[in-house]
């Protein structure tokens, strides 16, 4: 492991990069980080048990740049890797970059400028694939940003600059799907100022093995658990957003249930199917009167309170959309 990056009078930014078998993309990613116009960086690479050439690439970059520190762990997922990175940060600010993505060379400099001028605890920039984007800059209190998060904006930790002391002891849950939704919901529940810029400095690379493109598996259903956790968390701590959180839970339940039927063998996910149907049935009284849920989705949810009717709902949905 290389020695820690030296301290400077300008604020130090810790960039955490979780890495798992992304050797084909890693050179581009790390090159985009080390070539930032803002040079006061603490670059933390966390190898999550890679079996390709990722570690050798990291070591090569670290040998040429003393701002880079490399840590390794047994495979535990992106959350565990990010948490290990957070444990070792020495910067005043924190940024996350996925190892198969890359950032424009002015990203850190621009977000530092926005952070300083707005006195925000979090700066958010556009990221490709975000469900909600806005045309103008926005400065808002954290609880308002929380409401937008629940509407589909800014789920992931990438494309953002965090004030480290605002993160505090908050960490990512161990799950691998939608764990960032939990992290962002708990972070935005804290008092603070959020600054949003419509500029996009972050660029994604799509690959078959990335978590967001996984085929249906039991791991995929961690999304329901995390979205359900957030719904309970919002109900207890921010009841004004209860209907928004319920809408996300309804949407996720229906999406995963239809994925099971689309898979062609619902018996392969029998326990998960029962769990989703039971959840929909238990919450249907809230869903049918929730105007944050589209009327056609409320009708589909109403049809999914039993497994036989849920199968019929999926067939009706497929006929209408194909």
Secondary structure, DSSP 8 states (H G I E B T S, - for coil): --------SS--EEEEEEESS-HHHHHHHHHHHHT-S---EEEEEEE-S--SSHHHHHHHHHHH-TTEEEEE-SS--HHHHHHHHHHT--SSEEEE--TT-EE-TTHHHHHHHHHHHHT-SEEEEEETT-S---SS-EEEEHHHHHHHHHTT---SSBTEEEEHHHHTT----S-SSSHHHHHHHHHHTSS-EEEEEEEEEEE----TTSGGG--S-GGGGHHHHHHHHHHHHHHHH-GGGHHHHHHHHHHHHHHHHHHHHHTS-GGGGHHHHHHHHHHHHHHHHHHTT-TTS-HHHHHHHHTTSSHHHHHHHHHHHHHHH-
